[in-house]
């Protein structure tokens, strides 16, 4: 039995998609890529085990993509990791936005950690 996972990389930056894809390939995982939110919504139906999601993308941002993915019962529990270049907390979305995307996350801003 293998632990290889099928991972969807969603980022508008081709170089980021390439780097993440190469890393996942070295780890023995299969992956798909999407360059925007619209493409991601189509590819999430390819039976992926995990999504690496950029925040700032053209056509549809990562937050909206996640809301739409979570609206589909078969993808409600699909793990999604936000991958972003946001440099500061000021650029981050409000806590209620993050919790609405995945209510199982408990945030602790003071420690800088989140817990599931």
Secondary structure, 3 states (H helix, E strand, C coil): CCCCCEEEEECCCHHHHHHHHHHHHHCCCEEEEECCHHHHHHHCCCCCCEEEEECCCCCCCHHHHHHHHHCCHHHCCCEEEEECCCCCHHHCCCHHHHHHHCCCCEEECCCCEEEC
